[in-house]
Amino acid sequence: MPTYIVLANFTDKGAHDVKDTVGRADKFKDMAKKAGVTVRDMYWTLGPTDVVAICEAPDDESATVLSMSVAARGFVRTQTLRAFNGAEVGKILDRLV
């Protein structure tokens, strides 16, 4: 199943209610499940990104449903990255022309 890295940054609204970030993470996991996405892990980070989530989704459309659903809540802005493991990149490299 494809892996996606979700980078999230708090909006002003999210920063104002930061004490509920763990509760919102649980809601994120529920939204993901409804979108057909599995959240493998989440990390709160230092630096330019506030939260990183490692997810698996059956396709880009499901990952996009989750991304748009999160954006509509207004607590974070996200960037979703499709990630490839070594075996997947190997198959891609095998196709180079």
DSSP file (Angstrom, degrees, kcal/mol; ACC not computed):
  #  RESIDUE AA STRUCTURE BP1 BP2  ACC     N-H-->O    O-->H-N    N-H-->O    O-->H-N    TCO  KAPPA ALPHA  PHI   PSI    X-CA   Y-CA   Z-CA
    1    1 A M              0   0    0      0, 0.0    58,-0.1     0, 0.0     0, 0.0   0.000 360.0 360.0 360.0 135.6    0.0    0.0    0.0
    2    2 A P        -     0   0    0      0, 0.0    55,-1.9     0, 0.0     2,-0.4  -0.218 360.0-136.8 -58.6 144.3    1.4    3.4   -0.9
    3    3 A T  E     -AB  56  83A   0     80,-0.8    80,-2.8    53,-0.2     2,-0.4  -0.822  17.4-168.1-104.5 143.2    3.0    5.5    1.9
    4    4 A Y  E     -AB  55  82A   0     51,-2.9    51,-3.1    -2,-0.4     2,-0.6  -0.991  13.3-148.5-131.7 139.2    2.4    9.2    2.4
    5    5 A I  E     -AB  54  81A   0     76,-2.9    76,-3.1    -2,-0.4     2,-0.6  -0.940  15.1-159.5-105.0 122.9    4.2   11.6    4.7
    6    6 A V  E     -AB  53  80A   0     47,-3.0    47,-2.5    -2,-0.6     2,-0.5  -0.918   2.5-163.8-107.4 118.5    1.9   14.4    5.9
    7    7 A L  E     -AB  52  79A   0     72,-3.0    72,-2.1    -2,-0.6     2,-0.4  -0.879  12.5-170.2 -99.9 128.8    3.6   17.6    7.2
    8    8 A A  E     -AB  51  78A   0     43,-3.0    43,-2.1    -2,-0.5    42,-1.5  -0.956  13.3-169.7-126.9 140.6    1.4   19.8    9.2
    9    9 A N  E     - B   0  77A   0     68,-2.3    68,-2.6    -2,-0.4     5,-0.1  -0.991  31.3-112.0-125.3 135.2    1.9   23.4   10.6
   10   10 A F  E     - B   0  76A   0     -2,-0.4    66,-0.3    66,-0.2     2,-0.1  -0.380  25.3-144.8 -63.5 136.8   -0.4   25.0   13.1
   11   11 A T     >  -     0   0    0     64,-2.4     4,-2.7    -2,-0.1     5,-0.2  -0.336  39.9 -91.8 -81.3 178.2   -2.5   27.9   11.8
   12   12 A D  H  > S+     0   0    0      1,-0.2     4,-2.2     2,-0.2     5,-0.1   0.912 132.5  51.0 -58.3 -41.1   -3.2   30.7   14.2
   13   13 A K  H  > S+     0   0    0     61,-0.3     4,-1.5     1,-0.2    -1,-0.2   0.914 111.3  47.1 -61.9 -43.9   -6.4   28.8   15.2
   14   14 A G  H  4 S+     0   0    0     60,-0.4    -2,-0.2    61,-0.3    -1,-0.2   0.876 111.9  49.5 -67.2 -38.4   -4.4   25.6   15.8
   15   15 A A  H >< S+     0   0    0     -4,-2.7     3,-1.4     1,-0.2    -1,-0.2   0.879 107.7  54.8 -67.7 -37.7   -1.7   27.4   17.9
   16   16 A H  H 3< S+     0   0    0     -4,-2.2     3,-0.3     1,-0.3    -1,-0.2   0.867 117.6  35.7 -62.6 -36.2   -4.4   29.1   20.0
   17   17 A D  T >< S+     0   0    0     -4,-1.5     3,-2.2     1,-0.2    -1,-0.3  -0.094  77.9 132.3-106.7  32.7   -5.9   25.7   20.9
   18   18 A V  G X   +     0   0    0     -3,-1.4     3,-2.1     1,-0.3     4,-0.2   0.762  59.6  71.7 -60.5 -26.3   -2.6   23.8   21.0
   19   19 A K  G 3  S+     0   0    0      1,-0.3     3,-0.3    -3,-0.3    -1,-0.3   0.716  97.4  52.0 -63.4 -17.7   -3.4   22.2   24.3
   20   20 A D  G <> S+     0   0    0     -3,-2.2     4,-2.6    -6,-0.2    -1,-0.3   0.208  75.0 110.5 -99.9  15.2   -6.0   20.0   22.4
   21   21 A T  H <> S+     0   0    0     -3,-2.1     4,-1.8     1,-0.2    -1,-0.2   0.854  77.4  50.0 -62.2 -35.1   -3.4   18.9   19.7
   22   22 A V  H  > S+     0   0    0     -3,-0.3     4,-1.7    -4,-0.2    -1,-0.2   0.908 111.5  49.1 -69.6 -39.6   -3.4   15.3   21.0
   23   23 A G  H  > S+     0   0    0      1,-0.2     4,-1.7     2,-0.2    -2,-0.2   0.890 110.7  50.2 -63.5 -39.5   -7.2   15.2   20.9
   24   24 A R  H  X S+     0   0    0     -4,-2.6     4,-2.5     1,-0.2    -1,-0.2   0.847 105.0  58.1 -68.1 -31.8   -7.2   16.6   17.4
   25   25 A A  H  X S+     0   0    0     -4,-1.8     4,-2.2    -5,-0.2    -1,-0.2   0.899 104.9  50.7 -62.7 -39.5   -4.7   13.9   16.5
   26   26 A D  H  X S+     0   0    0     -4,-1.7     4,-1.8     2,-0.2    -1,-0.2   0.896 110.5  48.9 -63.7 -39.3   -7.2   11.3   17.6
   27   27 A K  H  X S+     0   0    0     -4,-1.7     4,-2.7     2,-0.2    -2,-0.2   0.877 108.3  54.8 -66.2 -37.0   -9.8   13.0   15.4
   28   28 A F  H  X S+     0   0    0     -4,-2.5     4,-2.7     2,-0.2    -2,-0.2   0.916 106.9  50.4 -60.0 -44.0   -7.4   13.0   12.5
   29   29 A K  H  X S+     0   0    0     -4,-2.2     4,-2.2     2,-0.2    -1,-0.2   0.885 110.6  49.4 -63.3 -38.5   -7.0    9.2   12.9
   30   30 A D  H  X S+     0   0    0     -4,-1.8     4,-2.0     2,-0.2    -2,-0.2   0.921 111.8  48.2 -65.4 -44.0  -10.7    8.8   12.8
   31   31 A M  H  X S+     0   0    0     -4,-2.7     4,-1.6     1,-0.2    -2,-0.2   0.905 110.6  52.7 -61.7 -40.8  -11.0   11.0    9.7
   32   32 A A  H  X>S+     0   0    0     -4,-2.7     5,-3.3     1,-0.2     4,-0.5   0.935 107.2  51.1 -60.7 -46.6   -8.2    9.0    8.1
   33   33 A K  H ><5S+     0   0    0     -4,-2.2     3,-1.3     1,-0.2    -1,-0.2   0.909 108.9  51.0 -58.3 -43.1  -10.0    5.7    8.8
   34   34 A K  H 3<5S+     0   0    0     -4,-2.0    -1,-0.2     1,-0.3    -2,-0.2   0.805 110.0  50.7 -64.7 -28.6  -13.2    7.1    7.2
   35   35 A A  H 3<5S-     0   0    0     -4,-1.6    -1,-0.3    -3,-0.4    -2,-0.2   0.470 122.7-106.4 -86.6  -2.3  -11.2    8.1    4.1
   36   36 A G  T <<5S+     0   0    0     -3,-1.3     2,-0.4    -4,-0.5    -3,-0.2   0.674  79.5 130.2  85.4  18.4   -9.6    4.6    3.9
   37   37 A V      < -     0   0    0     -5,-3.3     2,-0.5    -6,-0.2    -1,-0.3  -0.855  48.2-146.5-109.3 140.7   -6.2    5.8    5.2
   38   38 A T  E     -C   56   0A   0     18,-3.0    18,-2.7    -2,-0.4     2,-0.8  -0.921   8.1-145.6-105.8 128.1   -4.2    4.2    8.0
   39   39 A V  E     -C   55   0A   0     -2,-0.5    16,-0.3    16,-0.2     3,-0.1  -0.837  16.4-177.7 -91.3 111.0   -2.1    6.4   10.2
   40   40 A R  E     -     0   0A   0     14,-2.6     2,-0.3    -2,-0.8    15,-0.2   0.877  63.7 -19.9 -77.3 -38.7    1.0    4.4   11.1
   41   41 A D  E     -C   54   0A   0     13,-1.4    13,-2.9     2,-0.0     2,-0.3  -0.986  53.0-149.8-165.2 159.1    2.5    7.0   13.4
   42   42 A M  E     -C   53   0A   0     -2,-0.3     2,-0.4    11,-0.2    11,-0.2  -0.991  11.3-170.7-137.0 144.8    2.5   10.7   14.3
   43   43 A Y  E     -C   52   0A   0      9,-2.7     9,-3.0    -2,-0.3     2,-0.5  -0.999  19.2-142.7-136.7 137.2    5.3   12.9   15.7
   44   44 A W  E     -C   51   0A   0     -2,-0.4     2,-0.3     7,-0.2     7,-0.3  -0.875  38.2-164.6 -93.4 130.6    5.3   16.4   17.1
   45   45 A T        -     0   0    0      5,-2.3     2,-0.3    -2,-0.5    -2,-0.0  -0.782  23.6-126.2-125.5 159.5    8.5   18.0   15.8
   46   46 A L  S    S+     0   0    0     -2,-0.3     3,-0.3     2,-0.0     5,-0.0  -0.676  74.9  38.3 -92.2 155.1   10.9   20.9   16.4
   47   47 A G  S    S-     0   0    0     -2,-0.3    -2,-0.1     1,-0.2     0, 0.0  -0.713 117.2 -22.9 105.1-156.4   11.8   23.0   13.4
   48   48 A P  S    S+     0   0    0      0, 0.0     2,-0.4     0, 0.0    -1,-0.2   0.629 123.0  62.4 -73.5 -13.1    9.7   24.3   10.5
   49   49 A T        -     0   0    0     -3,-0.3   -40,-0.2     1,-0.1    -4,-0.1  -0.947  60.8-165.3-115.9 133.1    7.1   21.5   10.7
   50   50 A D  S    S+     0   0    0    -42,-1.5    -5,-2.3    -2,-0.4     2,-0.4   0.861  74.5  15.6 -84.1 -37.9    4.9   21.1   13.8
   51   51 A V  E     -AC   8  44A   0    -43,-2.1   -43,-3.0    -7,-0.3     2,-0.4  -0.998  59.3-164.0-141.4 140.4    3.6   17.6   13.2
   52   52 A V  E     -AC   7  43A   0     -9,-3.0    -9,-2.7    -2,-0.4     2,-0.4  -0.993   8.7-169.6-124.3 130.0    4.5   14.7   10.9
   53   53 A A  E     -AC   6  42A   0    -47,-2.5   -47,-3.0    -2,-0.4     2,-0.6  -0.965  12.9-150.5-119.9 136.9    2.2   11.8   10.2
   54   54 A I  E     +AC   5  41A   0    -13,-2.9   -14,-2.6    -2,-0.4   -13,-1.4  -0.933  30.8 173.7-104.9 119.1    3.2    8.6    8.4
   55   55 A C  E     -AC   4  39A   0    -51,-3.1   -51,-2.9    -2,-0.6     2,-0.4  -0.843  28.1-147.4-128.2 159.0    0.1    7.2    6.6
   56   56 A E  E     +AC   3  38A   0    -18,-2.7   -18,-3.0    -2,-0.3   -53,-0.2  -0.995  22.1 173.4-124.4 134.9   -0.8    4.5    4.2
   57   57 A A        -     0   0    0    -55,-1.9   -20,-0.2    -2,-0.4   -21,-0.1  -0.978  38.9-126.5-138.8 150.9   -3.6    4.9    1.6
   58   58 A P  S    S-     0   0    0      0, 0.0     2,-0.3     0, 0.0   -21,-0.1   0.752  89.5  -8.9 -68.9 -21.9   -4.8    2.7   -1.2
   59   59 A D  S  > S-     0   0    0    -57,-0.1     4,-1.7     1,-0.1     3,-0.2  -0.978  74.3 -93.7-165.5 169.3   -4.4    5.6   -3.7
   60   60 A D  H  > S+     0   0    0     -2,-0.3     4,-2.3     1,-0.2     5,-0.2   0.838 118.0  60.8 -62.7 -33.7   -3.7    9.3   -4.2
   61   61 A E  H  > S+     0   0    0      2,-0.2     4,-2.3     1,-0.2    -1,-0.2   0.918 104.2  47.9 -62.7 -42.9   -7.4   10.1   -4.2
   62   62 A S  H  > S+     0   0    0      1,-0.2     4,-2.0     2,-0.2    -1,-0.2   0.908 111.8  50.1 -64.4 -41.4   -7.9    8.7   -0.6
   63   63 A A  H  X S+     0   0    0     -4,-1.7     4,-2.3     1,-0.2    -1,-0.2   0.875 110.7  50.6 -63.2 -36.5   -4.9   10.7    0.6
   64   64 A T  H  X S+     0   0    0     -4,-2.3     4,-2.8     2,-0.2     5,-0.3   0.881 105.5  55.3 -69.9 -38.7   -6.3   13.8   -1.0
   65   65 A V  H  X S+     0   0    0     -4,-2.3     4,-2.2     2,-0.2    -2,-0.2   0.932 111.1  45.7 -56.9 -45.9   -9.7   13.3    0.7
   66   66 A L  H  X S+     0   0    0     -4,-2.0     4,-2.5     2,-0.2    -2,-0.2   0.936 112.1  50.8 -63.5 -46.3   -7.9   13.2    4.0
   67   67 A S  H  X S+     0   0    0     -4,-2.3     4,-2.3     1,-0.2    -2,-0.2   0.913 113.3  44.6 -58.4 -45.3   -5.8   16.2    3.2
   68   68 A M  H  X S+     0   0    0     -4,-2.8     4,-2.0     2,-0.2    -1,-0.2   0.867 111.3  53.7 -68.5 -36.6   -8.9   18.3    2.2
   69   69 A S  H  X S+     0   0    0     -4,-2.2     4,-0.6    -5,-0.3    -2,-0.2   0.902 111.1  46.3 -64.2 -40.9  -10.9   17.1    5.2
   70   70 A V  H >X S+     0   0    0     -4,-2.5     3,-1.3     1,-0.2     4,-0.8   0.927 110.5  52.8 -66.3 -45.3   -8.1   18.2    7.5
   71   71 A A  H >< S+     0   0    0     -4,-2.3     3,-0.8     1,-0.3    -2,-0.2   0.867 101.4  60.7 -58.9 -37.5   -7.7   21.6    5.7
   72   72 A A  H 3< S+     0   0    0     -4,-2.0    -1,-0.3     1,-0.2    -2,-0.2   0.734  96.5  61.0 -64.6 -22.1  -11.4   22.2    6.1
   73   73 A R  H << S-     0   0    0     -3,-1.3    -1,-0.2    -4,-0.6    -2,-0.2   0.795  96.6-143.0 -76.7 -28.3  -11.1   22.1    9.9
   74   74 A G    <<  +     0   0    0     -3,-0.8   -60,-0.4    -4,-0.8   -61,-0.3   0.542  69.0 107.1  84.1   7.9   -8.7   25.0    9.9
   75   75 A F  S    S+     0   0    0     -5,-0.5   -64,-2.4     1,-0.2     2,-0.3   0.772  84.6  16.1 -89.9 -27.0   -6.3   24.0   12.7
   76   76 A V  E     -B   10   0A   0     -6,-0.4     2,-0.4   -66,-0.3    -2,-0.3  -0.963  62.2-135.1-140.9 157.2   -3.3   23.1   10.4
   77   77 A R  E     -B    9   0A   0    -68,-2.6   -68,-2.3    -2,-0.3     2,-0.3  -0.945  34.9-157.7-106.7 137.0   -2.0   23.5    6.9
   78   78 A T  E     -B    8   0A   0     -2,-0.4     2,-0.4   -70,-0.2   -70,-0.2  -0.804  23.3-163.1-120.1 158.0   -0.7   20.4    5.4
   79   79 A Q  E     -B    7   0A   0    -72,-2.1   -72,-3.0    -2,-0.3     2,-0.5  -0.984  18.4-155.0-131.9 124.7    1.6   19.2    2.7
   80   80 A T  E     -B    6   0A   0     -2,-0.4     2,-0.4   -74,-0.2   -74,-0.2  -0.891   8.9-167.6-108.0 127.2    1.2   15.6    1.7
   81   81 A L  E     -B    5   0A   0    -76,-3.1   -76,-2.9    -2,-0.5     2,-0.5  -0.939  20.0-132.7-115.8 130.6    4.2   13.8    0.1
   82   82 A R  E     -B    4   0A   0     -2,-0.4     2,-0.4   -78,-0.2   -78,-0.2  -0.706  30.5-157.0 -76.9 128.1    4.1   10.4   -1.6
   83   83 A A  E     -B    3   0A   0    -80,-2.8   -80,-0.8    -2,-0.5     2,-0.4  -0.859   8.3-157.9-113.1 144.8    6.9    8.3   -0.2
   84   84 A F        -     0   0    0     -2,-0.4     2,-0.1   -82,-0.1   -80,-0.0  -0.972   9.6-142.9-122.0 132.9    8.7    5.4   -1.8
   85   85 A N     >  -     0   0    0     -2,-0.4     4,-2.5     1,-0.1     5,-0.2  -0.294  39.9 -90.2 -82.5 177.7   10.6    2.7    0.0
   86   86 A G  H  > S+     0   0    0      1,-0.2     4,-2.3     2,-0.2     5,-0.1   0.882 126.4  50.0 -58.1 -42.7   13.8    1.1   -1.3
   87   87 A A  H  > S+     0   0    0      2,-0.2     4,-1.8     1,-0.2    -1,-0.2   0.904 111.8  48.6 -64.4 -41.1   12.0   -1.7   -3.2
   88   88 A E  H  > S+     0   0    0      1,-0.2     4,-1.9     2,-0.2    -2,-0.2   0.913 112.2  47.8 -66.0 -42.3    9.6    0.8   -4.8
   89   89 A V  H  X S+     0   0    0     -4,-2.5     4,-3.1     1,-0.2    -1,-0.2   0.880 107.3  58.1 -66.0 -36.3   12.4    3.1   -5.9
   90   90 A G  H  X S+     0   0    0     -4,-2.3     4,-2.0    -5,-0.2    -1,-0.2   0.915 106.4  48.0 -57.4 -44.1   14.3    0.0   -7.3
   91   91 A K  H  X S+     0   0    0     -4,-1.8     4,-0.7     2,-0.2    -1,-0.2   0.884 112.1  49.9 -64.8 -38.3   11.3   -0.8   -9.6
   92   92 A I  H >< S+     0   0    0     -4,-1.9     3,-1.2     1,-0.2     4,-0.3   0.936 110.2  49.8 -64.6 -45.2   11.2    2.9  -10.7
   93   93 A L  H >< S+     0   0    0     -4,-3.1     3,-1.4     1,-0.3    -2,-0.2   0.851 102.9  61.1 -63.3 -34.2   14.9    2.9  -11.4
   94   94 A D  H 3< S+     0   0    0     -4,-2.0    -1,-0.3     1,-0.3    -2,-0.2   0.745 102.2  54.0 -62.1 -23.3   14.6   -0.3  -13.4
   95   95 A R  T << S+     0   0    0     -3,-1.2    -1,-0.3    -4,-0.7    -2,-0.2   0.480  77.6 125.2 -92.2  -3.3   12.2    1.5  -15.8
   96   96 A L    <         0   0    0     -3,-1.4    -3,-0.0    -4,-0.3    -4,-0.0  -0.279 360.0 360.0 -57.8 141.3   14.7    4.4  -16.5
   97   97 A V              0   0    0      0, 0.0    -1,-0.1     0, 0.0    -3,-0.0   0.387 360.0 360.0-107.3 360.0   15.2    4.8  -20.2
